[in-house]
Every structure is written in structure tokens, then in C-alpha cells.
Amino acid sequence: MSGVEILNILKKMLAEGYVVQINVDVSGQVEIDFEKEYGVKLMDISLFNDGPDDIYVSVNKPEFKTPVRRGESITLPFRAKVIKKIYIYSSGSAHVRGFGIY
């Protein structure tokens, strides 16, 4: 692999410094497809659960769920642009806000 090819790969992995706002009401499951809606993959994502119920968050694959209780937040820092989709689940309802960086 040449130095130019390595440099191009590294550029694709680095954040451009742009922010995508996330602001959704969740009842059941919500899927946000960043590639489809914004044409980008995210590098980092931070979400805050305003409640009233707990949520579960998955990145790229819906089966890997991480709980986020009402009033808590979660930050998922990756070191490359790998976040294509997020899935947010609630057995009740919740308002979720946050941002992603690409």
C-alpha cells in the first residue's frame, strides 16, 4: 500500500467536525439511518434520555442493546466513521435528544 493510499484511508476515518442534531420521541422502536438521511457515517454519538421511560440504544445492529435510564445520557466514541444507524427502543415512551459528529 502506498503512502497516498494510507493517507486517503486516514482522511476517511477522521472527523470533519460537523454535528448532526438528534431529537426524537420514542414509542416502540425508532431507527435513524445517517447514511440514508444525511449521506454520512458518524464517528461519535451522544444521547440524553429525557424520559419518562427508560430506553435501549443499539448501533448498526439492532440486537446489541445498551440501557439508558430516564435522566441519564450515553456517549459512544468510536475512533472512525463507523456509525451508519442507531436504533432506540422504549417499552413505554421517551424523548431523546443528542448529537452525532462526522
LUMVOTI-324599 format. One record per residue (C-alpha): residue number from 0; residue in one letter; x, y, z. Coordinates in nm, 4 decimals. Example, Ala and Ser with C-alpha at 12.3 -4.5 7.8 and 13.67 -1.06 7.14 Angstrom:
<pts>
<k:0 | r:A | X:1.2300 | Y:-0.4500 | Z:0.7800>
<k:1 | r:S | X:1.3670 | Y:-0.1060 | Z:0.7140>
</pts>
This chain:
<pts>
<k:0 | r:M | X:0.0000 | Y:0.0000 | Z:0.0000>
<k:1 | r:S | X:0.1378 | Y:0.3392 | Z:-0.0966>
<k:2 | r:G | X:0.1651 | Y:0.6404 | Z:0.1308>
<k:3 | r:V | X:-0.1106 | Y:0.8165 | Z:-0.0674>
<k:4 | r:E | X:-0.3484 | Y:0.5233 | Z:-0.0166>
<k:5 | r:I | X:-0.2767 | Y:0.5198 | Z:0.3575>
<k:6 | r:L | X:-0.3331 | Y:0.8967 | Z:0.3765>
<k:7 | r:N | X:-0.6681 | Y:0.8636 | Z:0.1955>
<k:8 | r:I | X:-0.7789 | Y:0.5927 | Z:0.4410>
<k:9 | r:L | X:-0.6804 | Y:0.8093 | Z:0.7382>
<k:10 | r:K | X:-0.8717 | Y:1.1083 | Z:0.5959>
<k:11 | r:K | X:-1.1870 | Y:0.8948 | Z:0.5681>
<k:12 | r:M | X:-1.1516 | Y:0.7957 | Z:0.9333>
<k:13 | r:L | X:-1.1044 | Y:1.1472 | Z:1.0738>
<k:14 | r:A | X:-1.3960 | Y:1.3632 | Z:1.1836>
<k:15 | r:E | X:-1.4814 | Y:1.6581 | Z:0.9629>
<k:16 | r:G | X:-1.6096 | Y:1.8499 | Z:1.2631>
<k:17 | r:Y | X:-1.9767 | Y:1.8622 | Z:1.1668>
<k:18 | r:V | X:-2.2655 | Y:1.7901 | Z:1.4023>
<k:19 | r:V | X:-2.5960 | Y:1.6130 | Z:1.3352>
<k:20 | r:Q | X:-2.8715 | Y:1.7031 | Z:1.5838>
<k:21 | r:I | X:-3.0891 | Y:1.4216 | Z:1.7195>
<k:22 | r:N | X:-3.4294 | Y:1.4992 | Z:1.8668>
<k:23 | r:V | X:-3.6864 | Y:1.2153 | Z:1.8633>
<k:24 | r:D | X:-3.9865 | Y:1.0850 | Z:2.0515>
<k:25 | r:V | X:-3.9637 | Y:0.7112 | Z:2.1042>
<k:26 | r:S | X:-4.2532 | Y:0.4724 | Z:2.1467>
<k:27 | r:G | X:-4.1531 | Y:0.1216 | Z:2.0484>
<k:28 | r:Q | X:-3.8570 | Y:0.1384 | Z:1.8093>
<k:29 | r:V | X:-3.7025 | Y:0.4289 | Z:1.6183>
<k:30 | r:E | X:-3.4347 | Y:0.3748 | Z:1.3560>
<k:31 | r:I | X:-3.2156 | Y:0.6626 | Z:1.2389>
<k:32 | r:D | X:-3.0173 | Y:0.5866 | Z:0.9231>
<k:33 | r:F | X:-2.7451 | Y:0.8515 | Z:0.8975>
<k:34 | r:E | X:-2.6185 | Y:0.7316 | Z:0.5595>
<k:35 | r:K | X:-2.9670 | Y:0.7493 | Z:0.4081>
<k:36 | r:E | X:-3.0864 | Y:1.0705 | Z:0.5785>
<k:37 | r:Y | X:-2.7624 | Y:1.2738 | Z:0.5835>
<k:38 | r:G | X:-2.5249 | Y:1.0889 | Z:0.3496>
<k:39 | r:V | X:-2.2662 | Y:1.0392 | Z:0.6262>
<k:40 | r:K | X:-2.1380 | Y:0.7914 | Z:0.8829>
<k:41 | r:L | X:-2.0850 | Y:0.9202 | Z:1.2336>
<k:42 | r:M | X:-1.7728 | Y:0.8928 | Z:1.4429>
<k:43 | r:D | X:-1.9231 | Y:0.9731 | Z:1.7841>
<k:44 | r:I | X:-2.2737 | Y:0.9953 | Z:1.9225>
<k:45 | r:S | X:-2.4127 | Y:1.1334 | Z:2.2493>
<k:46 | r:L | X:-2.7733 | Y:1.0829 | Z:2.3585>
<k:47 | r:F | X:-2.9716 | Y:1.2094 | Z:2.6573>
<k:48 | r:N | X:-3.2894 | Y:1.0327 | Z:2.7702>
<k:49 | r:D | X:-3.5422 | Y:1.2944 | Z:2.8879>
<k:50 | r:G | X:-3.7880 | Y:1.0162 | Z:2.9812>
<k:51 | r:P | X:-4.0400 | Y:0.9480 | Z:3.1129>
<k:52 | r:D | X:-3.9314 | Y:0.5845 | Z:3.0481>
<k:53 | r:D | X:-3.6015 | Y:0.4038 | Z:3.0024>
<k:54 | r:I | X:-3.4594 | Y:0.3424 | Z:2.6551>
<k:55 | r:Y | X:-3.2228 | Y:0.0956 | Z:2.4911>
<k:56 | r:V | X:-2.9756 | Y:0.2050 | Z:2.2239>
<k:57 | r:S | X:-2.8089 | Y:-0.0028 | Z:1.9524>
<k:58 | r:V | X:-2.5511 | Y:0.0999 | Z:1.6948>
<k:59 | r:N | X:-2.5613 | Y:-0.0535 | Z:1.3453>
<k:60 | r:K | X:-2.7130 | Y:-0.3855 | Z:1.4614>
<k:61 | r:P | X:-3.0462 | Y:-0.3799 | Z:1.6440>
<k:62 | r:E | X:-2.9708 | Y:-0.6848 | Z:1.8583>
<k:63 | r:F | X:-2.6933 | Y:-0.5259 | Z:2.0710>
<k:64 | r:K | X:-2.8841 | Y:-0.3039 | Z:2.3160>
<k:65 | r:T | X:-2.7420 | Y:-0.0747 | Z:2.5835>
<k:66 | r:P | X:-2.9815 | Y:0.0588 | Z:2.8509>
<k:67 | r:V | X:-3.0104 | Y:0.4313 | Z:2.9210>
<k:68 | r:R | X:-3.2294 | Y:0.5125 | Z:3.2182>
<k:69 | r:R | X:-3.4535 | Y:0.8179 | Z:3.2366>
<k:70 | r:G | X:-3.2423 | Y:1.1269 | Z:3.3075>
<k:71 | r:E | X:-2.9170 | Y:0.9582 | Z:3.2031>
<k:72 | r:S | X:-2.7003 | Y:1.0003 | Z:2.8958>
<k:73 | r:I | X:-2.4712 | Y:0.7828 | Z:2.6895>
<k:74 | r:T | X:-2.1724 | Y:0.8753 | Z:2.4747>
<k:75 | r:L | X:-2.0383 | Y:0.6266 | Z:2.2232>
<k:76 | r:P | X:-1.6989 | Y:0.7425 | Z:2.0965>
<k:77 | r:F | X:-1.5588 | Y:0.5446 | Z:1.8065>
<k:78 | r:R | X:-1.2254 | Y:0.6325 | Z:1.6523>
<k:79 | r:A | X:-1.3525 | Y:0.6091 | Z:1.2959>
<k:80 | r:K | X:-1.6661 | Y:0.6890 | Z:1.0989>
<k:81 | r:V | X:-1.8484 | Y:0.3607 | Z:1.1554>
<k:82 | r:I | X:-2.1933 | Y:0.4583 | Z:1.2877>
<k:83 | r:K | X:-2.4351 | Y:0.4031 | Z:0.9999>
<k:84 | r:K | X:-2.7552 | Y:0.3623 | Z:1.2015>
<k:85 | r:I | X:-2.8828 | Y:0.3834 | Z:1.5557>
<k:86 | r:Y | X:-3.1836 | Y:0.2049 | Z:1.6971>
<k:87 | r:I | X:-3.3632 | Y:0.3423 | Z:2.0023>
<k:88 | r:Y | X:-3.6209 | Y:0.1289 | Z:2.1843>
<k:89 | r:S | X:-3.8630 | Y:0.2037 | Z:2.4665>
<k:90 | r:S | X:-4.1287 | Y:-0.0233 | Z:2.6142>
<k:91 | r:G | X:-4.3161 | Y:0.2946 | Z:2.7111>
<k:92 | r:S | X:-4.2270 | Y:0.6338 | Z:2.5695>
<k:93 | r:A | X:-3.9347 | Y:0.8722 | Z:2.5929>
<k:94 | r:H | X:-3.7942 | Y:1.1868 | Z:2.4401>
<k:95 | r:V | X:-3.4318 | Y:1.1503 | Z:2.3276>
<k:96 | r:R | X:-3.2038 | Y:1.4317 | Z:2.2248>
<k:97 | r:G | X:-2.8383 | Y:1.4446 | Z:2.1388>
<k:98 | r:F | X:-2.5887 | Y:1.4845 | Z:1.8597>
<k:99 | r:G | X:-2.3527 | Y:1.2917 | Z:1.6383>
<k:100 | r:I | X:-2.0191 | Y:1.4018 | Z:1.4951>
<k:101 | r:Y | X:-1.8977 | Y:1.3221 | Z:1.1464>
</pts>
